[in-house]
């Protein structure tokens, strides 16, 4: 009998998925930094500066966690992942958010919509 839903991935497949998520977070960090930079270039403080800086830190922290996981996979092994494992590894979207999204920012750096990952 099989209990629950679990996904098996080779260490190579898992490393590839983690690398994709790391790249996504790095691109998101750059989008937030660009919004901050553009507001400075225009000579005015961004009205949501602390929120954008917080988002940059969160994505940086997630990049560190995912990099740590990827660097410590055991080559040639198969990983059996539960839903909890998939969420921890940032491989499935948060059920409350609905999907992975990267904010689309207007020229003032305000969020105007979201881009699915």
ABEGO torsion letter per residue (X at the ends): XBBEBBBBBBAAAAAAAAAAAAAAAAAAAAAAAAAAAAAAAAGBBBAAAAAAAAAAAAAAAAAAAAAAAAAABBBGBBBBBBAAAAAAAGABBBAAAGBBBBBBBBAAGBBABBBBX
